[in-house]
Amino acid sequence: MENISYSKAIPVRYEADVMVAGSGMAGIAAALGAAMEGMDVIIVERFGVLGGNATAGGVANFCGNNVGQGSVLDMVMAALEEFDAIAPRKKGRGGRVFDHEILAVILPELLERYKVKVLLHTTISDVVLNGRRIEAAIVTGPSGLEAIKAKQFIDCTGEGALARSAGFSVMKGGSSKYQLPMSLMYFVRHVEEKDVKYIPEGWFEKIDSEDKLPMTSIWPNGPRSNAIKIKVPMYDSTDTVSMTMAEINGRRKMMSVLDYHQRQEKRSWILDHCSTVIGIREGVRIVGDYILTVDDLRNCKRFEDVIAVGTYYLDGHKPDDDKRTYILPKESLKVPPYDIPLRCLIAKDGDNLMMAGRCLSADQLALSSARVMTTCSMTGQAAGITAALAVKMNTDVRGVPYAEVQKKMIEAGAILDRDEVASFYEAE
Ligand SMILES: Cc1cc2nc3c(=O)[nH]c(=O)nc-3n(C[C@H](O)[C@H](O)[C@H](O)COP(=O)(O)OP(=O)(O)OC[C@H]3O[C@@H](n4cnc5c(N)ncnc54)[C@H](O)[C@@H]3O)c2cc1C
């Protein structure tokens, strides 16, 4: 392949204490976590809406433990409650389904309350490095190429956009060369039988029996509507052509499944809308000072620098299969509440780069649990607090005493004692 080199002077349009890359639940929690500590924060998002998988991806369900996850998740859930846009809390670890369109309008309001600067339609394209420090992020938006300088950076892109640009060590896949499979979310409206708009013949592949369906999950979505999730495996989130085909083939599959529901199952459903983008379960994990492993989860490994507790099962969908199959046998998916150490949020190759959410330093199976939005929010808030403390103490992220981060997380309502988490659920 031919290479082209070029150099260009780029305006430094913004400067901040903390720059957060990506605005999924991890990025939102990181930005608010740092802003609540008095930091000047900027958050950069490539889409035109905040929320990542939770809005653009149409994934509208807080899974796993949603109590004691920190003040950001509490604030988001309280706001959704005010709008009557979230299901009541269930006992135990049941999820809370919410309205993702309401979340999309709530998030910018919450960020504004804490004076977080938001840039939408802005993609991180590169970084300027000075040794092990990121000096600036190079972003591309409607105004063209611009630079953002910050003292601390937090990569919550799920794709390691900052880390990869910096040439820092990253991981993807594990059980095979493929990442955990993507799934597409779409939404159907229930109509009278006479109003069903059938999909015309000859456009999309026909599914004529249940065994030919991809893994299809039907979720509630308010009155006369359902959210539907279909598995779209074996695409690579780091490859432009592959991502293009994932989106196109995901929608093709959606039409085949809708046709099956209409014609074979006689459901009076029509397509309401499809999520803006396909849902990515695993993109790129950044190698941190420690890599959390599935054995750490199973063996209840204690970490003195615990800053988050994961509670979800090992939701490791088989990457190379579109059925309801898992990497591990079903009987070994459960794990007890487990520690996530601060070391997994600090990029090994840098001095001012942290990560949270899907970028966590974890093996594929450990991430298959820690990727749920409740845990993403917890790791995000912990990263935001740590970055803020680093700025206040004028040190790099490793200079921040983990006990300070733990203290602030607990003050923010986080439960960091996994035995307390376990006994809380047993009591329910
Ligand atoms: C189909 C599906 C179903 C799921 N079901 C559930 C569920 O029921 N409950 C649950 O809790 N979890 C569920 N999950 C997991 C959960 O939704 C995600 O793991 C979680 O939302 C990830 O949050 P995040 O903030 O790490 O990443 P994301 O939500 O993916 O956010 C990353 C953000 O970074 C942005 N970004 C990426 N690259 C760049 C760049 N170069 N420049 C600027 N911005 C960039 C993206 O646009 C995105 O907005 C599901 C996931 C999928 C895919």
The ligand as a Gaussian input file, in Angstrom:
#p B3LYP/6-31G(d) Opt

LIG

0 1
 C      -26.195000      -5.161000      21.427000
 C      -25.702000      -4.882000      22.800000
 C      -26.526000      -5.162000      23.885000
 C      -26.097000      -4.854000      25.159000
 N      -26.947000      -5.045000      26.207000
 C      -26.646000      -4.474000      27.398000
 C      -27.607000      -4.409000      28.419000
 O      -28.721000      -4.901000      28.288000
 N      -27.266000      -3.779000      29.577000
 C      -26.027000      -3.241000      29.778000
 O      -25.785000      -2.658000      30.835000
 N      -25.079000      -3.317000      28.833000
 C      -25.369000      -3.904000      27.632000
 N      -24.435000      -3.923000      26.636000
 C      -23.097000      -3.405000      26.914000
 C      -23.057000      -1.897000      26.990000
 O      -24.075000      -1.310000      26.216000
 C      -21.740000      -1.329000      26.513000
 O      -20.666000      -2.147000      26.824000
 C      -21.528000       0.036000      27.166000
 O      -22.605000       0.863000      26.801000
 C      -20.209000       0.603000      26.758000
 O      -20.077000       1.900000      27.245000
 P      -18.781000       2.728000      26.864000
 O      -18.996000       4.090000      27.373000
 O      -17.559000       1.990000      27.265000
 O      -18.740000       2.686000      25.262000
 P      -19.777000       3.198000      24.197000
 O      -21.140000       3.292000      24.738000
 O      -19.564000       2.368000      22.982000
 O      -19.287000       4.685000      23.909000
 C      -18.110000       4.964000      23.210000
 C      -18.284000       6.308000      22.535000
 O      -17.061000       6.714000      21.970000
 C      -17.300000       7.291000      20.710000
 N      -16.090000       7.182000      19.888000
 C      -15.499000       6.065000      19.436000
 N      -14.420000       6.372000      18.701000
 C      -14.337000       7.725000      18.690000
 C      -13.438000       8.642000      18.098000
 N      -12.398000       8.242000      17.351000
 N      -13.672000       9.958000      18.277000
 C      -14.736000      10.402000      19.026000
 N      -15.606000       9.569000      19.612000
 C      -15.417000       8.243000      19.458000
 C      -18.442000       6.470000      20.156000
 O      -19.104000       7.155000      19.123000
 C      -19.301000       6.245000      21.394000
 O      -20.274000       7.224000      21.565000
 C      -24.808000      -4.284000      25.348000
 C      -23.987000      -4.023000      24.265000
 C      -24.425000      -4.317000      22.996000
 C      -23.538000      -3.987000      21.834000

